[in-house]
Amino acid sequence: MAEGFRCDGGGILGLAKLLDEHGEAIDYDLLVLGLNLHDLGTQRLDWCRLRAVATYLPPTSALAKSMHGDKVEWGATEHLLASAVDALNAANWQRGGGKGKRPRPVTRPGVEDTSSRRFGTGHIPLEDAKAYFDRIDR
């Protein structure tokens, strides 16, 4: 995990908090590495080693997914490929004379789709609209 983990307390207290919040994911990542959370506090897995493991896990780790959600599944390469596909789809649509529906961008994990939202489509009470226009008329 490139950015490591963030916690309020340092040292063992910070690791304890991380274990409380993401213990199952840490347990899985340790098992993948041939370690066991039950060994914590022994020479096989001391607190310093646990901190090193948690800090330098790759972005594909269970801890990263537990902390940051699905957005960690895509790296720079996947985002660049999606951008290339979006550009090709838009260029083909333009070369076709812009007929048909404009192509939608590839859905990216962790990014909210705002393409269907349009400014001014929500409903507001009449009093709020009147108050808004009264303010801008001044």
C-alpha positions in Angstrom: 0.0 0.0 0.0 1.8 3.1 -1.2 0.3 5.5 1.3 0.5 3.1 4.3 -2.1 3.3 7.0 -3.2 6.2 9.1 -4.2 6.0 12.7 -4.6 8.4 15.6 -2.3 6.6 18.1 1.2 5.7 17.3 3.0 2.4 17.9 1.1 -0.5 19.5 -2.0 1.7 20.2 -2.2 2.6 16.5 -1.8 -1.0 15.5 -4.4 -2.1 18.0 -6.9 0.4 16.6 -6.1 -0.9 13.1 -6.6 -4.4 14.2 -10.0 -3.5 15.8 -11.2 -1.8 12.6 -9.6 -4.2 9.9 -8.6 -7.3 11.8 -10.1 -9.8 9.4 -8.3 -8.2 6.4 -5.0 -8.1 8.3 -5.4 -11.7 9.3 -6.0 -12.7 5.7 -2.9 -10.7 4.5 -0.8 -12.3 7.2 -1.9 -15.8 6.2 -1.0 -15.1 2.5 2.5 -14.1 3.8 2.8 -17.3 5.8 2.3 -15.5 9.1 -0.5 -15.9 11.6 -2.2 -13.2 13.7 -2.2 -15.7 16.6 1.6 -15.4 16.7 1.4 -11.7 17.5 3.6 -10.8 20.4 6.0 -13.6 19.8 9.4 -13.6 17.9 7.6 -14.9 14.8 5.4 -11.9 14.6 6.3 -9.0 16.9 4.6 -5.6 16.9 7.4 -4.1 14.8 7.0 -6.7 12.1 3.2 -6.3 12.1 3.7 -2.5 11.6 6.1 -3.2 8.7 3.7 -5.6 7.0 0.7 -3.3 7.4 2.7 -0.3 6.1 4.1 -1.9 3.0 1.3 -4.2 1.8 0.6 -3.8 -1.9 -2.5 -1.9 -3.1 -4.1 -5.2 -4.0 -4.1 -6.4 -0.3 -7.1 -7.2 1.7 -6.2 -4.3 4.1 -6.1 -1.8 1.3 -9.5 -2.9 0.1 -10.9 -2.9 3.6 -9.7 0.6 4.2 -10.3 2.2 0.8 -13.0 0.1 -0.9 -13.2 -1.0 -4.5 -11.2 2.0 -5.8 -7.9 0.2 -5.0 -8.6 -2.4 -7.6 -7.7 0.1 -10.3 -4.2 1.5 -10.7 -2.8 4.1 -13.1 -2.7 1.5 -15.9 -6.4 0.7 -15.6 -7.4 4.3 -15.4 -5.3 5.2 -18.5 -6.8 2.3 -20.5 -10.3 3.4 -19.5 -9.4 6.9 -20.7 -8.2 5.6 -24.0 -11.4 3.6 -24.5 -13.4 6.7 -23.6 -11.4 8.8 -26.1 -11.8 6.2 -28.9 -15.6 5.9 -28.3 -16.0 9.7 -28.4 -13.9 10.0 -31.5 -15.9 7.2 -33.3 -19.2 8.9 -32.3 -17.9 12.2 -33.6 -16.8 10.7 -36.9 -20.2 9.2 -37.2 -21.7 12.6 -37.2 -22.7 12.6 -33.6 -25.7 10.4 -34.4 -27.2 8.3 -31.7 -26.6 8.6 -28.0 -23.3 10.1 -26.9 -21.1 7.2 -25.6 -20.9 6.9 -21.8 -17.5 6.7 -20.2 -16.2 3.5 -18.7 -17.3 3.1 -15.1 -14.4 3.5 -12.7 -14.5 2.1 -9.2 -14.6 4.7 -6.5 -15.7 7.5 -8.9 -19.3 8.7 -8.8 -21.1 8.7 -12.1 -22.4 12.3 -12.6 -23.2 12.0 -16.3 -26.9 11.6 -15.7 -27.2 14.6 -13.4 -28.0 18.0 -14.9 -28.0 21.4 -13.3 -31.4 22.7 -12.4 -33.3 19.4 -12.5 -34.0 19.3 -8.8 -37.1 20.6 -7.0 -37.0 23.4 -4.5 -39.8 25.0 -2.6 -41.3 28.2 -4.1 -40.2 30.3 -1.0 -36.6 29.2 -1.4 -36.6 30.1 -5.1 -38.2 33.5 -4.4 -35.6 34.2 -1.6 -32.8 33.3 -4.1 -34.0 35.6 -6.8 -34.6 38.4 -4.2 -30.9 38.1 -3.2 -29.4 38.2 -6.7 -31.7 41.1 -7.8 -30.0 43.4 -5.3 
